[in-house]
C-alpha cells in the first residue's frame, strides 16, 4: 500500500490554531518500513521548538487535519 505523504523536507508551514509558534521548516521525515507503520515529520518553528506530527494523509491524525498548512 502506497502512503499519501503531505510534507517533505524543506517545506515551509504554519499552524492554523497556533500562530504564536510562527512559521516552521520541515527538517526531518521518518517512514516505517512495516505495513501499518507511521510516517512522521519534524518541524522546527520560529519559537525554537521542534514538534513532531503524523505525515500520512490516510491517517485521521495527519498533520494536515491537525491544522498544519503549507505556505
Secondary structure, 3 states (H helix, E strand, C coil): CCCCECCCCCCEEEECCCHHHCCEEEEEEEECCCCCCCEEEEEEECCCCEEEEECECCCCCEHHHHCEEEC
